[in-house]
């Protein structure tokens, strides 16, 4: 199994199912975005309304490997594959609750920018520390 330094449990919701009876593809992206930003808020000190530095998604990808439906519960693994001067590439694994089956694997790239100018800025301090903690051992 792929190593992820951080895991978060995410329940599916009734509204996540589509007409085919499984969690719709767009929900996977929402789960990835939610797990990443929850980490940044809890560990990196991100204040989505006031932080002078924010992360903008410039790339995302998801490979669908299995199906899941409400009321399944997901276990989502998060790690940092690359941490640059102003950007980070996360890798995410979405598993069934027992982590035995991978439902989807994806990546997500943030470029950190000044909130006002939208120009890239270095990732520093508490934010950099929280991203370093997501690097696999």
Protein Blocks (a to p, Z undefined) as FASTA:
>chain_A
ZZdfbdcdddddfklpcfkopacfklmmmmmmmmmmmmmmmmnopafklpmbdcddfbdc
dddfbdcddfbdcddddddfbdcfkbccdddddddfklmacfbdcddddddddfklopac
ddehjllmmmmmmpcZZ
